[in-house]
Amino acid sequence: MAVELHVNGVRHQLDVEAEMPLLWVLRDELGLTGTKFGCGVSSCGACTVHVDGTAERSCTLPVGDVDGAHITTIEGLGADEAHPVQIAWIEKQVPQCGYCQSGMIMAVAALLEENPSPSRAELDEAVTNICRCGSYQRIHEAVDGLTNV
């Protein structure tokens, strides 16, 4: 199937199976490996990207369902200059192993775009990504620093 995606501002025409998960298109077809495979069932959030501005888990999202969509990956989030969430992550030294952090950053960035000053409850409800290292306290501190400016 011919699929058109606009990934990080670049238009791509791809001949892939419609059922192929978007994650594998990004990683294997386009070479964008910042988006990670974690669980394969949309539970952990390591594969989170923005699809037309909304945070989506890409490991179970068939590429045929996003034909024509505008996709932003971690590589495109701060393409011109570091995104404020990326800066906050560095300042608060959020990552430990870092594996989940691209998905976590993408989820937080989408939330802040929609709700620039979320409460802790709204943050916890909207960002359900899993950090196996348990860096949640530093994640909260980083988001607090962005919303309490």
FINU-556321 format. One line per field, with one value per residue (C-alpha): x negated, z, y negated; residue number from 1; residue in three letters. Coordinates in steps of 0.5 Angstrom, whole numbers. Example, Ala and Ser with C-alpha at 12.3 -4.5 7.8 and 13.67 -1.06 7.14 Angstrom:
<recs>
x	-25|-27
z	16|14
y	9|2
num	1|2
residu	ALA|SER
</recs>
This chain:
<recs>
x	0|-3|-2|-4|-7|-9|-15|-18|-16|-19|-14|-15|-12|-12|-10|-9|-3|2|2|-5|-6|-8|-14|-17|-16|-19|-25|-26|-24|-26|-32|-29|-31|-29|-23|-23|-20|-18|-12|-9|-2|-1|-2|-9|-9|-17|-14|-10|-10|-5|0|3|1|4|-1|0|-3|-6|-8|0|2|3|-1|5|9|5|4|3|2|-3|-8|-13|-18|-23|-28|-23|-21|-27|-30|-31|-33|-32|-24|-23|-21|-28|-31|-28|-29|-37|-36|-33|-37|-31|-33|-37|-38|-34|-30|-23|-25|-24|-17|-16|-18|-13|-8|-9|-10|-3|0|-3|-1|6|6|0|1|3|4|1|7|8|1|1|8|5|-2|-1|-8|-12|-19|-22|-28|-23|-25|-18|-20|-25|-19|-15|-20|-22|-14|-13|-19|-16|-9|-11|-15
z	0|-2|5|5|12|14|19|22|17|11|6|5|0|3|0|6|9|12|18|20|26|25|30|25|19|23|26|20|14|16|20|26|32|38|38|42|43|50|51|44|47|48|55|57|52|50|43|44|38|36|31|28|35|39|43|41|42|35|37|36|31|24|19|14|20|19|12|11|18|21|25|30|33|39|33|30|37|38|31|31|38|44|46|53|56|53|57|63|63|62|68|73|70|69|66|69|64|59|55|56|56|49|49|56|53|47|52|57|51|48|55|56|49|50|58|59|67|69|76|79|78|71|69|72|68|62|62|63|61|65|67|70|73|77|75|77|82|77|72|76|78|71|69|75|73|66|69|75|71
y	0|-7|-11|-19|-21|-28|-26|-32|-37|-32|-29|-21|-17|-9|-3|1|6|2|6|5|1|-6|-5|0|-5|-10|-6|-1|-5|-12|-11|-15|-11|-16|-13|-6|0|2|7|8|7|-1|0|-3|-9|-9|-9|-16|-20|-26|-25|-31|-34|-29|-24|-17|-10|-8|-1|2|-4|-1|-6|-5|-9|-15|-16|-23|-25|-30|-26|-29|-24|-26|-28|-33|-36|-40|-40|-48|-49|-45|-44|-47|-40|-38|-43|-42|-35|-37|-42|-37|-31|-27|-21|-15|-10|-14|-9|-11|-19|-20|-18|-21|-28|-27|-26|-31|-36|-34|-35|-42|-44|-43|-45|-49|-49|-42|-40|-34|-30|-32|-31|-24|-22|-25|-22|-14|-13|-8|-9|-3|-7|-11|-18|-20|-25|-29|-29|-32|-37|-39|-40|-44|-48|-49|-51|-55|-60
num	1|2|3|4|5|6|7|8|9|10|11|12|13|14|15|16|17|18|19|20|21|22|23|24|25|26|27|28|29|30|31|32|33|34|35|36|37|38|39|40|41|42|43|44|45|46|47|48|49|50|51|52|53|54|55|56|57|58|59|60|61|62|63|64|65|66|67|68|69|70|71|72|73|74|75|76|77|78|79|80|81|82|83|84|85|86|87|88|89|90|91|92|93|94|95|96|97|98|99|100|101|102|103|104|105|106|107|108|109|110|111|112|113|114|115|116|117|118|119|120|121|122|123|124|125|126|127|128|129|130|131|132|133|134|135|136|137|138|139|140|141|142|143|144|145|146|147|148|149
residu	MET|ALA|VAL|GLU|LEU|HIS|VAL|ASN|GLY|VAL|ARG|HIS|GLN|LEU|ASP|VAL|GLU|ALA|GLU|MET|PRO|LEU|LEU|TRP|VAL|LEU|ARG|ASP|GLU|LEU|GLY|LEU|THR|GLY|THR|LYS|PHE|GLY|CYS|GLY|VAL|SER|SER|CYS|GLY|ALA|CYS|THR|VAL|HIS|VAL|ASP|GLY|THR|ALA|GLU|ARG|SER|CYS|THR|LEU|PRO|VAL|GLY|ASP|VAL|ASP|GLY|ALA|HIS|ILE|THR|THR|ILE|GLU|GLY|LEU|GLY|ALA|ASP|GLU|ALA|HIS|PRO|VAL|GLN|ILE|ALA|TRP|ILE|GLU|LYS|GLN|VAL|PRO|GLN|CYS|GLY|TYR|CYS|GLN|SER|GLY|MET|ILE|MET|ALA|VAL|ALA|ALA|LEU|LEU|GLU|GLU|ASN|PRO|SER|PRO|SER|ARG|ALA|GLU|LEU|ASP|GLU|ALA|VAL|THR|ASN|ILE|CYS|ARG|CYS|GLY|SER|TYR|GLN|ARG|ILE|HIS|GLU|ALA|VAL|ASP|GLY|LEU|THR|ASN|VAL
</recs>
